[in-house]
Each structure stands twice: as structure tokens, then as C-alpha cells.
Amino acid sequence: MKDILTKEKAITINYNTPISDVAKIMKEKGVDSVLIMKEDKIIGIFTEKDLVRAIADNASLNTPVSNYMSSKLITAKIDEPIVAIAYKMVESNIRHIPITNDQGTLLGVANIKDVLSLVLASGAWP
């Protein structure tokens, strides 16, 4: 699991940041998701899918990212079995999952492609 975290760093954004700025950051950093923060707490995730939804709604690009983030945040712990994380992602229909330690500290973000690659490599998928 630690190999995945080095591939995709967790990018955190303030909840009041305009969608246009978030889109630029995502492009510059080469990521397709960012975590949304309020004070020092993660309150959601904003993905390419959320950006498409905002554009389809004709939202102003000055709209705060928090208006279009997914606030039902599903996370995984660093020591969870990779198959359990894969199932969690598939069952929740998500492509990105924040990874935390036992204290809840954010360690990174894993994407479904990398998680499934590890599962397949381990031969653990039923």
C-alpha cells in the first residue's frame, strides 16, 4: 500500500477556493482529485467527476469548491488489507480513497487503478 501513496500525493485545498483555481491546481499537479479542508479537517473530496457536474450545471467558476465536492468521505487505513480497500472502493463506486493512519492523519490518496493493480498482482481477488 505504501507504494501507491508515493505515486499520488494528497493535494489539499481550502473549502472556499474557487472551482477555477482548483481546476488549475489539478492540471498543474497532474491529479484528478483533491481533498477539501476546513481549518485542519478534511471535509470532502473534489474529483474530475465533480468538475464535470459543475460545468454541466453552468456553475460560475468562481463558485467555492465546497459547493460541488463529495462530502460523504470514505477513507481507508494504511494497514487495511488491499482487497478490503478494493471492495470498499467498488461497493462505494469511488475511484479515489484517502489513506490515513490509526490516528486519522492523512497519508495520501490511492486511486482505483493502482489498488486493483496491487490486488491482481497479489492474486488475492476471488
ZATIBA-203147 format. One line per field, with one value per residue: residue in three letters; chain; residue number from 0; x, y, z of N, C-alpha, C in turn. Coordinates in pm, 1 decimal, padded with zeros to 6 digits. Layout:
REM ZATIBA-203147
residu ALA / ...
chaine A / ...
num NUM / ...
n_c1 X / ...
n_c2 Y / ...
n_c3 Z / ...
ca_c1 X / ...
ca_c2 Y / ...
ca_c3 Z / ...
c_c1 X / ...
c_c2 Y / ...
c_c3 Z / ...
//
This chain:
REM ZATIBA-203147
residu MET / LYS / ASP / ILE / LEU / THR / LYS / GLU / LYS / ALA / ILE / THR / ILE / ASN / TYR / ASN / THR / PRO / ILE / SER / ASP / VAL / ALA / LYS / ILE / MET / LYS / GLU / LYS / GLY / VAL / ASP / SER / VAL / LEU / ILE / MET / LYS / GLU / ASP / LYS / ILE / ILE / GLY / ILE / PHE / THR / GLU / LYS / ASP / LEU / VAL / ARG / ALA / ILE / ALA / ASP / ASN / ALA / SER / LEU / ASN / THR / PRO / VAL / SER / ASN / TYR / MET / SER / SER / LYS / LEU / ILE / THR / ALA / LYS / ILE / ASP / GLU / PRO / ILE / VAL / ALA / ILE / ALA / TYR / LYS / MET / VAL / GLU / SER / ASN / ILE / ARG / HIS / ILE / PRO / ILE / THR / ASN / ASP / GLN / GLY / THR / LEU / LEU / GLY / VAL / ALA / ASN / ILE / LYS / ASP / VAL / LEU / SER / LEU / VAL / LEU / ALA / SER / GLY / ALA / TRP / PRO
chaine A / A / A / A / A / A / A / A / A / A / A / A / A / A / A / A / A / A / A / A / A / A / A / A / A / A / A / A / A / A / A / A / A / A / A / A / A / A / A / A / A / A / A / A / A / A / A / A / A / A / A / A / A / A / A / A / A / A / A / A / A / A / A / A / A / A / A / A / A / A / A / A / A / A / A / A / A / A / A / A / A / A / A / A / A / A / A / A / A / A / A / A / A / A / A / A / A / A / A / A / A / A / A / A / A / A / A / A / A / A / A / A / A / A / A / A / A / A / A / A / A / A / A / A / A / A
num 0 / 1 / 2 / 3 / 4 / 5 / 6 / 7 / 8 / 9 / 10 / 11 / 12 / 13 / 14 / 15 / 16 / 17 / 18 / 19 / 20 / 21 / 22 / 23 / 24 / 25 / 26 / 27 / 28 / 29 / 30 / 31 / 32 / 33 / 34 / 35 / 36 / 37 / 38 / 39 / 40 / 41 / 42 / 43 / 44 / 45 / 46 / 47 / 48 / 49 / 50 / 51 / 52 / 53 / 54 / 55 / 56 / 57 / 58 / 59 / 60 / 61 / 62 / 63 / 64 / 65 / 66 / 67 / 68 / 69 / 70 / 71 / 72 / 73 / 74 / 75 / 76 / 77 / 78 / 79 / 80 / 81 / 82 / 83 / 84 / 85 / 86 / 87 / 88 / 89 / 90 / 91 / 92 / 93 / 94 / 95 / 96 / 97 / 98 / 99 / 100 / 101 / 102 / 103 / 104 / 105 / 106 / 107 / 108 / 109 / 110 / 111 / 112 / 113 / 114 / 115 / 116 / 117 / 118 / 119 / 120 / 121 / 122 / 123 / 124 / 125
n_c1 00082.1 / 00198.1 / 00352.0 / 00170.3 / 00093.3 / 00313.3 / 00296.3 / 00069.4 / 00028.5 / -00145.2 / -00335.9 / -00434.6 / -00699.2 / -00840.9 / -01176.7 / -01312.1 / -01199.4 / -01213.8 / -01370.2 / -01240.6 / -00972.3 / -00909.9 / -00931.3 / -00715.5 / -00502.4 / -00527.5 / -00464.5 / -00199.1 / -00068.2 / -00114.6 / -00317.9 / -00627.0 / -00799.9 / -00872.5 / -00837.1 / -01066.4 / -01042.7 / -01135.3 / -01043.0 / -00835.9 / -00934.5 / -01041.1 / -01303.2 / -01419.8 / -01403.6 / -01293.4 / -01336.2 / -01253.3 / -01498.2 / -01676.0 / -01607.3 / -01694.8 / -01968.5 / -02019.5 / -01964.2 / -02159.2 / -02382.4 / -02370.0 / -02234.8 / -02084.6 / -01740.0 / -01625.8 / -01746.2 / -01735.4 / -01538.0 / -01641.1 / -01912.8 / -01950.4 / -01813.0 / -01771.1 / -01913.2 / -01951.2 / -01725.5 / -01519.5 / -01281.8 / -00966.6 / -00760.9 / -00406.1 / -00310.7 / -00506.9 / -00616.8 / -00535.5 / -00726.9 / -00962.5 / -00974.9 / -01005.5 / -01257.9 / -01413.4 / -01390.5 / -01505.6 / -01767.1 / -01860.0 / -01850.8 / -01634.8 / -01339.2 / -01116.5 / -00947.9 / -00889.5 / -00608.9 / -00536.2 / -00358.5 / -00365.5 / -00423.8 / -00575.2 / -00447.2 / -00384.0 / -00233.3 / -00209.9 / -00349.7 / -00517.8 / -00571.0 / -00819.2 / -00712.7 / -00443.6 / -00484.8 / -00629.4 / -00435.8 / -00244.5 / -00398.4 / -00448.5 / -00187.1 / -00123.3 / -00276.3 / -00502.9 / -00766.7 / -01093.5
n_c2 -00119.9 / 00123.7 / 00186.9 / 00284.7 / 00527.5 / 00689.9 / 00746.1 / 00906.5 / 01199.6 / 01351.8 / 01623.5 / 01912.3 / 02143.2 / 02457.5 / 02497.7 / 02721.5 / 02787.0 / 02892.7 / 02710.0 / 02736.8 / 02789.2 / 02552.0 / 02366.6 / 02449.1 / 02393.1 / 02115.3 / 02045.3 / 02144.7 / 01990.1 / 01740.5 / 01566.9 / 01393.1 / 01436.1 / 01621.2 / 01689.5 / 01841.9 / 02096.3 / 02228.8 / 02449.7 / 02250.1 / 02010.4 / 01739.6 / 01775.0 / 01686.4 / 01559.3 / 01650.3 / 01575.8 / 01495.4 / 01418.6 / 01567.5 / 01820.3 / 01808.8 / 01786.3 / 02039.6 / 02207.1 / 02114.9 / 02201.7 / 02465.6 / 02624.2 / 02905.8 / 02963.6 / 03081.3 / 02983.6 / 02845.9 / 02557.1 / 02381.6 / 02371.5 / 02180.5 / 01955.9 / 01611.7 / 01518.2 / 01297.6 / 01128.9 / 00859.2 / 00661.9 / 00485.5 / 00282.4 / 00270.0 / 00018.1 / -00157.5 / -00451.2 / -00485.4 / -00596.0 / -00551.9 / -00276.0 / -00240.9 / -00366.5 / -00190.5 / 00043.0 / -00034.8 / -00112.2 / 00133.4 / 00280.0 / 00450.7 / 00620.6 / 00717.1 / 00715.6 / 00843.2 / 00776.6 / 00694.9 / 00701.9 / 00518.6 / 00719.9 / 00892.2 / 01068.5 / 01212.5 / 01035.2 / 01002.3 / 00958.1 / 00700.7 / 00559.0 / 00386.7 / 00236.4 / 00183.6 / 00047.4 / -00179.2 / -00290.4 / -00373.8 / -00561.7 / -00752.8 / -00830.7 / -00956.3 / -01178.5 / -01209.9 / -01155.2 / -01281.0
n_c3 00000.0 / 00067.1 / -00153.7 / -00339.5 / -00229.0 / -00268.9 / -00532.2 / -00587.2 / -00449.6 / -00178.7 / -00242.2 / -00087.1 / -00044.4 / 00038.5 / 00150.2 / 00052.0 / -00188.8 / -00525.3 / -00792.8 / -01041.4 / -00972.0 / -00842.5 / -01050.9 / -01209.3 / -01034.6 / -01015.6 / -01277.9 / -01300.2 / -01103.4 / -01196.6 / -01107.8 / -01042.4 / -00840.5 / -00540.9 / -00193.2 / 00025.6 / 00260.7 / 00578.3 / 00808.3 / 00993.0 / 00909.0 / 00705.4 / 00486.7 / 00259.7 / -00082.5 / -00405.3 / -00734.7 / -01081.5 / -01182.6 / -01026.1 / -01115.9 / -01381.1 / -01331.3 / -01216.7 / -01434.2 / -01614.6 / -01479.8 / -01531.6 / -01350.0 / -01195.5 / -01237.6 / -01027.4 / -00809.0 / -00483.1 / -00417.4 / -00234.0 / -00279.9 / -00473.4 / -00401.4 / -00296.9 / -00006.1 / 00148.3 / 00271.9 / 00214.8 / 00364.5 / 00402.5 / 00608.7 / 00647.2 / 00712.4 / 00634.3 / 00463.3 / 00118.2 / -00053.0 / 00089.5 / 00079.5 / -00196.5 / -00237.5 / -00083.0 / -00234.5 / -00480.4 / -00400.5 / -00307.5 / -00531.6 / -00602.7 / -00717.0 / -00596.6 / -00286.7 / 00029.1 / 00235.4 / 00565.2 / 00883.5 / 01197.9 / 01375.9 / 01231.3 / 01067.1 / 00755.8 / 00497.2 / 00226.3 / -00105.8 / -00269.3 / -00591.6 / -00788.6 / -01000.1 / -00929.0 / -00687.1 / -00772.3 / -00938.1 / -00750.0 / -00612.1 / -00811.8 / -00869.1 / -00633.7 / -00642.2 / -00495.1 / -00552.6 / -00566.8
ca_c1 00000.0 / 00282.9 / 00397.4 / 00066.3 / 00091.7 / 00420.5 / 00259.7 / -00028.2 / 00028.4 / -00272.9 / -00338.3 / -00543.0 / -00748.7 / -00936.0 / -01314.8 / -01360.4 / -01125.7 / -01299.9 / -01355.0 / -01141.4 / -00838.8 / -00892.0 / -00906.5 / -00577.4 / -00412.4 / -00535.4 / -00389.2 / -00056.1 / -00015.7 / -00138.6 / -00403.8 / -00767.9 / -00879.8 / -00811.2 / -00912.7 / -01114.1 / -01015.9 / -01189.9 / -00948.7 / -00740.1 / -01013.1 / -01086.9 / -01449.8 / -01469.7 / -01312.6 / -01338.4 / -01276.0 / -01289.8 / -01642.3 / -01741.6 / -01582.5 / -01788.2 / -02103.0 / -02027.2 / -01972.6 / -02290.6 / -02479.7 / -02339.6 / -02190.6 / -01977.7 / -01611.7 / -01590.9 / -01817.8 / -01645.4 / -01528.2 / -01723.7 / -02048.3 / -01954.4 / -01734.0 / -01842.2 / -01887.7 / -01955.4 / -01587.9 / -01486.5 / -01136.9 / -00909.7 / -00641.6 / -00284.7 / -00288.3 / -00617.7 / -00578.6 / -00559.7 / -00853.1 / -01069.6 / -00981.4 / -01062.5 / -01401.0 / -01472.4 / -01397.4 / -01602.5 / -01900.7 / -01897.0 / -01841.8 / -01540.8 / -01212.1 / -01009.7 / -00974.8 / -00785.1 / -00549.2 / -00496.2 / -00301.0 / -00458.8 / -00460.0 / -00657.7 / -00363.4 / -00384.1 / -00104.6 / -00211.2 / -00471.0 / -00497.7 / -00673.5 / -00868.1 / -00622.0 / -00328.7 / -00532.9 / -00659.2 / -00308.8 / -00187.1 / -00482.7 / -00422.9 / -00050.1 / -00118.3 / -00356.0 / -00599.9 / -00904.9 / -01160.5
ca_c2 00000.0 / 00242.9 / 00218.1 / 00364.3 / 00661.8 / 00771.0 / 00781.9 / 01014.5 / 01278.8 / 01414.0 / 01769.1 / 01966.3 / 02273.3 / 02522.2 / 02482.7 / 02843.9 / 02808.1 / 02886.9 / 02593.4 / 02764.6 / 02772.2 / 02409.3 / 02301.2 / 02482.3 / 02317.3 / 01975.0 / 02032.0 / 02165.7 / 01879.4 / 01614.6 / 01480.4 / 01402.7 / 01459.6 / 01698.5 / 01682.7 / 01974.2 / 02118.2 / 02343.6 / 02456.0 / 02140.3 / 01888.3 / 01704.7 / 01774.5 / 01628.9 / 01534.4 / 01707.2 / 01497.3 / 01535.4 / 01394.9 / 01683.8 / 01932.1 / 01791.6 / 01818.4 / 02185.0 / 02265.2 / 02079.5 / 02286.5 / 02604.6 / 02693.6 / 03003.3 / 02908.5 / 03146.6 / 02912.3 / 02771.5 / 02414.7 / 02308.0 / 02355.8 / 02065.8 / 01843.1 / 01498.9 / 01532.9 / 01165.1 / 01086.5 / 00721.2 / 00653.4 / 00355.2 / 00289.1 / 00221.4 / -00124.1 / -00240.7 / -00536.6 / -00422.3 / -00647.4 / -00482.6 / -00139.9 / -00254.4 / -00390.1 / -00066.1 / 00136.2 / -00085.3 / -00104.0 / 00274.2 / 00340.6 / 00562.4 / 00595.0 / 00773.0 / 00694.9 / 00893.4 / 00677.0 / 00755.2 / 00610.9 / 00490.2 / 00845.7 / 00970.4 / 01160.5 / 01185.6 / 00990.3 / 01013.9 / 00918.2 / 00588.8 / 00553.7 / 00250.9 / 00165.5 / 00134.5 / -00051.1 / -00304.1 / -00348.2 / -00446.5 / -00678.7 / -00852.8 / -00879.3 / -01043.5 / -01297.3 / -01221.2 / -01130.2 / -01411.5
ca_c3 00000.0 / 00074.7 / -00289.3 / -00404.9 / -00171.9 / -00324.3 / -00669.5 / -00591.0 / -00326.8 / -00145.6 / -00257.6 / -00005.6 / -00090.0 / 00128.3 / 00104.0 / -00014.2 / -00312.8 / -00644.7 / -00879.1 / -01146.6 / -00913.5 / -00814.5 / -01179.9 / -01247.3 / -00946.0 / -01056.3 / -01402.6 / -01269.8 / -01021.8 / -01266.2 / -01026.6 / -01078.6 / -00720.0 / -00432.1 / -00069.2 / 00065.2 / 00401.8 / 00652.2 / 00919.1 / 00974.9 / 00895.9 / 00570.5 / 00484.6 / 00135.7 / -00194.6 / -00532.3 / -00841.4 / -01217.8 / -01196.0 / -00966.0 / -01205.9 / -01494.3 / -01280.6 / -01201.1 / -01569.2 / -01669.0 / -01409.4 / -01565.8 / -01228.6 / -01211.5 / -01197.2 / -00900.5 / -00703.5 / -00394.2 / -00447.1 / -00137.4 / -00334.0 / -00564.6 / -00351.1 / -00237.2 / 00137.2 / 00212.1 / 00251.7 / 00250.1 / 00381.0 / 00436.9 / 00693.6 / 00581.2 / 00739.2 / 00584.7 / 00350.3 / -00011.2 / -00107.0 / 00161.2 / 00023.2 / -00331.5 / -00221.0 / -00034.5 / -00347.2 / -00578.3 / -00340.9 / -00292.3 / -00664.7 / -00598.6 / -00784.5 / -00513.5 / -00145.0 / 00118.2 / 00323.5 / 00691.7 / 00982.6 / 01307.3 / 01443.1 / 01140.1 / 00990.7 / 00612.5 / 00443.9 / 00081.3 / -00175.8 / -00361.2 / -00695.6 / -00813.6 / -01091.8 / -00853.3 / -00589.9 / -00842.9 / -00983.9 / -00636.0 / -00584.8 / -00916.4 / -00852.0 / -00516.1 / -00668.9 / -00386.9 / -00596.0 / -00582.8
c_c1 00086.0 / 00335.7 / 00297.7 / 00073.1 / 00202.8 / 00387.6 / 00166.3 / -00033.7 / -00110.7 / -00257.8 / -00458.2 / -00571.7 / -00845.2 / -01076.2 / -01370.4 / -01293.7 / -01220.2 / -01267.7 / -01247.8 / -00999.4 / -00809.0 / -00860.2 / -00763.3 / -00476.9 / -00410.0 / -00454.9 / -00239.1 / 00005.6 / -00034.9 / -00220.8 / -00548.3 / -00859.3 / -00799.4 / -00899.6 / -00945.4 / -01104.9 / -01092.9 / -01116.9 / -00850.7 / -00810.2 / -01052.7 / -01239.2 / -01506.4 / -01360.1 / -01375.8 / -01263.2 / -01313.4 / -01439.0 / -01721.6 / -01724.1 / -01676.7 / -01930.0 / -02121.4 / -02042.1 / -02109.3 / -02401.7 / -02464.0 / -02301.2 / -02083.4 / -01848.0 / -01557.2 / -01661.8 / -01717.1 / -01652.3 / -01617.9 / -01866.9 / -02061.7 / -01872.1 / -01826.7 / -01810.0 / -01898.4 / -01819.8 / -01565.7 / -01334.4 / -01095.7 / -00788.7 / -00525.4 / -00264.0 / -00405.2 / -00567.1 / -00619.9 / -00691.1 / -00971.5 / -01086.1 / -01044.1 / -01213.1 / -01472.3 / -01491.0 / -01502.0 / -01744.5 / -01950.6 / -01893.9 / -01753.8 / -01410.0 / -01092.1 / -01046.9 / -00858.6 / -00738.5 / -00498.6 / -00422.9 / -00403.5 / -00503.6 / -00547.2 / -00579.8 / -00362.2 / -00244.4 / -00096.6 / -00345.1 / -00435.0 / -00606.7 / -00703.2 / -00773.6 / -00504.3 / -00369.2 / -00559.4 / -00533.8 / -00242.5 / -00266.8 / -00453.5 / -00284.0 / -00038.7 / -00192.1 / -00467.3 / -00745.3 / -00973.1 / -01197.8
c_c2 00125.7 / 00282.8 / 00306.2 / 00508.9 / 00749.0 / 00815.5 / 00902.1 / 01083.7 / 01335.7 / 01565.3 / 01818.9 / 02110.0 / 02327.5 / 02517.8 / 02605.2 / 02870.4 / 02797.3 / 02763.9 / 02616.5 / 02744.7 / 02624.6 / 02334.7 / 02327.3 / 02402.9 / 02170.8 / 01951.7 / 02042.9 / 02046.7 / 01744.1 / 01515.8 / 01495.2 / 01407.3 / 01544.4 / 01683.0 / 01823.7 / 01986.6 / 02240.3 / 02343.6 / 02340.6 / 02007.0 / 01865.0 / 01697.3 / 01716.8 / 01605.1 / 01593.4 / 01635.0 / 01553.7 / 01520.9 / 01513.1 / 01807.6 / 01926.4 / 01828.6 / 01969.9 / 02252.9 / 02237.8 / 02161.8 / 02434.0 / 02687.5 / 02795.8 / 02938.8 / 02977.1 / 03082.3 / 02839.6 / 02621.3 / 02332.8 / 02288.2 / 02232.1 / 01946.2 / 01730.2 / 01502.3 / 01400.5 / 01099.9 / 00945.3 / 00712.3 / 00509.0 / 00378.3 / 00222.2 / 00071.6 / -00215.1 / -00329.2 / -00472.7 / -00470.0 / -00578.5 / -00340.4 / -00143.8 / -00276.4 / -00262.7 / 00032.8 / 00093.1 / -00071.3 / 00039.6 / 00349.0 / 00465.4 / 00521.3 / 00644.2 / 00752.1 / 00750.2 / 00782.3 / 00748.6 / 00652.2 / 00590.8 / 00615.5 / 00935.0 / 01071.6 / 01118.1 / 01149.6 / 01006.7 / 00973.2 / 00803.2 / 00594.1 / 00407.7 / 00171.6 / 00105.2 / 00029.0 / -00183.7 / -00369.8 / -00428.1 / -00573.0 / -00788.6 / -00911.8 / -00976.8 / -01174.4 / -01316.3 / -01200.9 / -01263.5 / -01443.0
c_c3 00000.0 / -00063.1 / -00362.6 / -00357.4 / -00227.1 / -00466.8 / -00674.4 / -00455.8 / -00304.6 / -00157.3 / -00177.2 / -00046.6 / 00015.1 / 00067.5 / 00031.4 / -00148.9 / -00432.1 / -00730.7 / -00985.5 / -01094.4 / -00887.0 / -00943.9 / -01227.2 / -01163.9 / -00986.3 / -01184.4 / -01376.7 / -01197.7 / -01088.8 / -01185.2 / -01072.2 / -00956.9 / -00621.9 / -00309.1 / -00023.0 / 00217.6 / 00454.5 / 00784.7 / 00900.3 / 00955.1 / 00750.0 / 00574.4 / 00355.1 / 00034.2 / -00319.9 / -00642.3 / -00977.9 / -01240.9 / -01139.1 / -01053.1 / -01326.0 / -01451.1 / -01267.2 / -01337.0 / -01630.2 / -01604.6 / -01442.9 / -01443.4 / -01264.9 / -01164.9 / -01071.5 / -00781.7 / -00614.3 / -00423.4 / -00353.9 / -00187.1 / -00422.3 / -00517.8 / -00307.0 / -00088.3 / 00212.5 / 00185.2 / 00303.2 / 00254.0 / 00409.8 / 00525.6 / 00621.3 / 00600.7 / 00699.0 / 00471.2 / 00218.1 / -00073.3 / -00040.3 / 00108.1 / -00115.8 / -00323.9 / -00177.8 / -00149.4 / -00449.7 / -00525.0 / -00329.9 / -00424.8 / -00664.2 / -00665.0 / -00704.9 / -00367.9 / -00062.0 / 00212.6 / 00448.7 / 00778.6 / 01094.0 / 01381.9 / 01354.5 / 01058.7 / 00844.0 / 00565.2 / 00293.1 / 00025.9 / -00268.7 / -00467.9 / -00728.9 / -00903.3 / -01016.1 / -00750.9 / -00659.4 / -00898.6 / -00872.5 / -00603.4 / -00685.2 / -00902.1 / -00735.4 / -00538.1 / -00567.2 / -00430.0 / -00621.3 / -00725.9
//
